[in-house]
Amino acid sequence: MRFPGALAAMVLVVSGCATAGAPNSSIADTRPRLLALLDGDWVMAGDVLGKPVEYRLAVKPTLRRSFTELHMTDVRQPPEYEARVFIGYDGKSGQVIVHWLDVFGGKASIPHGTGHLTNDTIEFTIPYQEGPFRDVLRLDPGAGSWRFTIEASDGSGGWKHFAAYDIKRVR
């Protein structure tokens, strides 16, 4: 009877899947320091199109530390907005590659964004079909906090306010 061997194999596969999302301490963290400084639990307070909002933000390395995952959740119950943003870094080109997924579904996650890191700033642009969005995360090293601004194309080569948040560490 082969059942015990098959059962043992299944247990190994399932236990491997259960830990697949957890950061593996044996894998070196090759993310740029600026991305690693985002790791932790935060509160985001600000506005979207002038309307006050507040989100919980949990940030961690994911996918064998090849991405920094930002998980934003509206503090309202039930949450009106939730997003997962994956920021990867290509060391060869010095470029960040960003995938923004949120409650607006699959179509709203196309295309990915690209940008760069400069000193205390992560900046990327997502070229949506309706017009590009520019996102800027700026670290205040003295305060240990961040400012996150999102601007939409104004259609004339400039940018207009879409959202802005002050990000402060919870723990």
VENCOR-V493318 format. One record per helix or strand of 2 or more residues. SS is the DSSP state (~ for helix, > for strand). FROM is the first residue (numbers start at 0). TO is the last residue. If there is no record, write none. Layout:
ss->(SS	SS)
from->(FROM	FROM)
to->(TO	TO)
This chain:
ss->(~	~	>	>	>	>	>	~	>	>	>	>	>)
from->(2	32	39	50	66	81	94	106	112	120	132	144	158)
to->(17	35	47	61	73	89	101	108	117	125	139	152	168)
